[in-house]
Amino acid sequence: MGRNIQIRKTLFFILVCFFFRPLFVAAQHPKFDKLEQLYDQGHYALVLRKSLRLLDNPEYDFSKLPIYYKSISSLQLVQNEFWRRKRPRAIDNSFDQLMVLKQDAEGKKILISHATEIRELKLSLDTWLADLKRQKRELEFKQIKNRMSLFFQDLDMDFDVPSHQVIVDFVWTGMESEKRKEIAQFADDYLGVPYAFGGNDPSGFDCSGYTSFVLNKFNITLPRRAADQFASSKKINEEDAHMGDFVFFSNGGEVNHVGILVNKPGAEKAMIHASSSKGIQLILIEQSNYWKLRIVGYGSFIR
């Protein structure tokens, strides 16, 4: 009798392992963990290559994670114009594959369980959209905006993640420090102003329109584009960059975003900037993989 019970338990365990193996392996497979790690580190080209190799191997057909990482890494890489020109179908193919995942039970679970990556992908694409709009590339802008609207709508995740609250200590002495304090305080006055493509006044700002507006108050004239602001700024080291200095970002091409630092020297980097999705907001850069991984450098216009 006891032996029969033991046999039934063994058979039950084998059946459970057989039917649930795909979910178990997908959750813990080291190759999938590596994709996530590399993506988090910003190695999008490597993620794409590894995803394609997994898709070519029938051994990994049990999971949709390779197609997920292939799609989101492609949408990061496609923001580089040179890469995009060599792959004209990459945008549509990636969104098509993500739409298939969205409409599939297993695929939607992957999207929801990787909500942080999806949020940061949307943030990246929003910033790219703003850059295309500034460059008056209307055809590309409309194509990408339409594909984004179709995919991101109705996803069961909160894209409106609250910004970090940062307390800036304005206890400073000396002429230069006083000027930096005034720049940071003036920049702070416009928190909450909406984003506007090409905007450069309090009715709406884009990123470089906002930085130009703030420094113009202090009789400092800047070039209009973020890339030109970076080129004309005095370059400074990360450890020296603080209140009143600028931080510049890129998605792999030229500089396409800029913010004003409001942190003290040596403190955690905080910036006020024009977010394409939320308007003027304040964030802690080092707590966001999206911004931290895209820093190109720091510059200053304070003499």
C-alpha positions in Angstrom: 0.0 0.0 0.0 2.7 2.4 1.1 4.7 1.5 -2.1 1.6 2.4 -4.3 1.3 5.8 -2.6 4.9 6.5 -3.2 4.6 5.6 -6.9 1.6 7.9 -7.3 3.5 10.8 -5.6 6.4 10.2 -8.0 4.1 10.2 -11.0 2.4 13.3 -9.8 5.7 15.1 -9.4 6.8 14.1 -12.9 3.5 15.4 -14.4 3.8 18.7 -12.6 7.4 19.1 -13.8 6.4 18.3 -17.3 3.5 20.7 -17.6 5.0 23.6 -15.7 8.6 23.3 -16.9 8.2 26.1 -19.5 7.2 28.6 -16.8 9.8 27.5 -14.4 12.6 27.5 -16.9 11.5 30.8 -18.4 11.6 32.4 -15.0 15.1 31.1 -14.0 17.0 30.5 -17.2 20.4 32.0 -17.0 20.4 33.2 -20.6 17.2 35.1 -20.0 18.6 36.6 -16.8 21.7 37.7 -18.9 19.4 39.5 -21.4 17.8 41.4 -18.6 21.1 42.3 -17.1 22.6 43.5 -20.3 19.5 45.5 -21.2 19.5 47.2 -17.8 23.1 48.2 -18.5 22.3 49.7 -21.8 24.0 47.1 -24.0 21.2 47.1 -26.6 23.1 45.9 -29.6 24.4 42.9 -27.6 20.9 42.2 -26.3 19.6 42.1 -29.9 22.3 39.8 -31.1 21.8 37.4 -28.2 18.0 37.5 -28.6 18.3 36.6 -32.3 20.6 33.6 -31.5 18.0 32.4 -28.9 15.2 32.8 -31.5 17.2 30.7 -33.9 17.5 27.9 -31.4 14.4 25.7 -31.1 15.4 24.8 -27.5 14.1 28.2 -26.4 10.8 28.1 -28.2 9.0 27.6 -24.8 9.4 31.3 -23.9 8.5 34.6 -25.6 11.2 36.5 -23.7 13.7 36.4 -26.6 11.2 38.1 -28.9 10.4 40.6 -26.2 14.0 41.6 -25.7 14.6 41.6 -29.5 11.7 44.1 -29.9 12.6 46.5 -27.0 16.3 46.5 -27.8 15.6 47.3 -31.5 13.4 50.2 -30.4 16.3 51.6 -28.4 18.7 51.1 -31.2 16.4 52.5 -33.9 16.7 55.9 -32.3 20.2 56.1 -33.8 19.7 57.5 -37.3 22.6 55.5 -38.9 21.3 52.3 -37.4 17.7 53.0 -38.5 18.6 53.8 -42.1 20.2 50.3 -42.6 17.0 48.7 -41.1 14.0 50.7 -42.5 11.5 48.1 -41.2 12.8 47.9 -37.7 10.2 50.2 -36.1 7.2 48.5 -37.6 8.6 45.0 -37.1 9.3 45.8 -33.4 5.9 47.3 -32.7 4.2 44.5 -34.6 5.9 41.9 -32.4 5.1 43.8 -29.2 1.4 44.0 -30.3 1.4 40.2 -30.7 2.8 39.9 -27.2 0.2 42.4 -25.8 -2.6 40.3 -27.3 -1.2 37.0 -25.9 -1.8 35.8 -22.3 1.9 34.8 -21.7 3.1 37.8 -23.7 1.1 40.3 -21.6 2.4 38.7 -18.4 5.9 39.4 -19.7 5.1 43.0 -20.4 3.5 43.6 -17.0 6.3 41.8 -15.1 8.9 44.0 -16.9 6.9 47.2 -16.3 10.1 49.2 -15.4 11.6 48.4 -18.8 8.4 49.3 -20.6 8.1 52.6 -18.7 11.7 53.5 -19.5 11.2 52.5 -23.2 8.2 54.8 -23.4 10.3 57.6 -21.8 13.1 57.0 -24.3 10.7 57.1 -27.3 8.9 60.2 -25.9 12.3 62.0 -25.8 13.1 60.8 -29.3 9.7 62.1 -30.5 10.4 65.5 -29.1 13.7 65.6 -30.9 12.1 64.6 -34.2 9.5 67.3 -33.7 12.1 70.0 -33.1 13.8 68.9 -36.3 10.5 69.2 -38.2 10.6 65.6 -39.3 6.9 65.3 -39.4 6.6 62.0 -41.3 8.8 60.1 -38.9 7.2 61.8 -35.9 3.6 60.8 -37.0 4.7 57.2 -37.8 6.3 56.6 -34.4 3.6 58.5 -32.4 0.9 56.4 -34.0 2.7 53.1 -33.3 3.3 54.2 -29.7 -0.3 55.2 -29.2 -1.5 51.8 -30.3 0.9 49.8 -28.2 1.0 51.8 -25.0 -2.7 52.4 -24.7 -4.6 50.0 -22.4 -1.5 48.4 -21.0 -2.2 47.6 -17.4 0.7 49.6 -15.8 1.1 53.1 -14.5 3.1 55.2 -16.8 2.6 58.4 -14.8 5.3 57.5 -12.2 5.6 60.3 -9.6 8.9 62.3 -9.8 11.3 62.1 -6.8 10.9 64.9 -4.2 14.2 66.6 -3.7 15.1 69.2 -1.0 17.8 71.6 -2.2 19.8 73.3 0.4 20.4 76.9 -0.7 22.7 77.9 2.2 25.6 79.3 0.2 28.2 82.1 0.5 30.2 84.0 -2.1 29.3 85.8 -5.3 29.4 82.7 -7.6 27.4 80.6 -5.1 24.8 83.3 -4.9 24.4 83.3 -8.6 24.0 79.5 -8.7 21.4 79.7 -6.0 19.4 82.3 -7.9 19.5 80.2 -11.1 18.3 77.1 -9.3 15.5 79.0 -7.5 14.4 80.6 -10.7 14.4 77.3 -12.5 12.3 75.8 -9.6 9.6 78.5 -10.1 8.5 76.8 -13.3 7.9 73.3 -12.0 4.7 71.9 -13.5 4.7 74.0 -16.6 3.6 71.7 -19.5 5.9 70.4 -22.2 5.5 72.0 -25.7 7.5 71.1 -28.8 9.6 74.1 -29.6 8.4 75.9 -26.6 10.6 78.5 -24.9 8.3 80.5 -22.6 6.1 79.8 -19.6 3.1 78.7 -21.7 5.2 75.6 -22.5 8.9 74.5 -22.8 10.9 71.9 -24.5 14.2 70.9 -22.9 16.6 73.4 -24.5 13.9 76.1 -24.7 13.7 75.8 -20.9 17.4 76.0 -20.3 17.7 79.0 -22.7 14.8 80.8 -20.9 16.3 80.3 -17.4 19.8 81.5 -18.3 18.5 84.4 -20.4 17.1 85.8 -17.1 20.7 86.1 -16.0 21.9 87.7 -19.3 23.4 84.5 -20.5 22.5 83.8 -24.2 22.5 80.2 -25.3 22.2 78.4 -28.6 18.7 77.0 -29.1 19.4 73.3 -29.6 20.6 70.9 -26.8 23.5 69.7 -29.0 24.7 73.2 -29.6 24.4 74.1 -26.0 26.6 71.1 -25.2 29.1 72.2 -27.9 29.4 75.7 -26.6 29.4 75.0 -22.9 32.6 74.8 -20.8 33.0 71.1 -20.1 33.3 70.1 -16.4 33.9 66.8 -14.6 31.1 64.9 -13.1 32.4 65.4 -9.5 32.5 69.2 -10.1 29.1 69.5 -11.7 26.5 71.1 -9.3 23.8 73.7 -8.9 23.4 75.9 -12.0 25.5 73.6 -14.3 24.0 71.6 -17.2 23.8 67.9 -17.7 23.5 66.5 -21.3 22.0 63.3 -22.6 21.9 61.2 -25.8 20.2 58.1 -27.1 23.3 57.1 -29.0 23.5 59.9 -31.6 24.1 63.6 -31.0 23.1 65.2 -27.7 19.3 65.5 -27.7 18.4 66.5 -24.1 19.6 68.9 -21.4 18.7 69.6 -17.8 19.8 72.1 -15.1 21.5 70.6 -12.0 20.2 71.8 -8.6 22.4 69.6 -6.3 25.2 70.8 -4.1 28.8 69.7 -4.9 29.4 66.1 -4.1 25.7 65.4 -3.5 23.5 63.0 -5.5 22.8 64.5 -8.9 19.4 66.2 -9.2 18.1 68.1 -12.2 15.2 70.2 -13.3 14.3 69.6 -16.9 11.5 69.6 -19.4 10.1 66.1 -19.6 8.3 65.4 -22.8 5.6 63.5 -20.9 5.2 65.5 -17.7 6.6 69.0 -18.4 9.0 70.7 -16.1 9.9 68.3 -13.3 12.7 67.6 -10.8 14.3 64.2 -10.6 17.2 62.4 -9.0 19.3 61.3 -12.0 21.2 58.5 -10.2 17.9 56.8 -9.2 16.9 56.4 -12.9 18.6 53.9 -15.1 17.1 55.7 -18.1 18.8 59.0 -17.4 21.9 57.7 -15.8 22.9 55.5 -18.7 22.3 58.3 -21.3 24.6 61.0 -19.8 27.0 62.4 -22.3 28.6 65.0 -20.1 28.4 68.1 -18.0 28.8 71.7 -19.0 28.6 75.2 -17.5 27.9 78.7 -18.7 28.6 80.3 -15.3 31.9 82.3 -15.4 
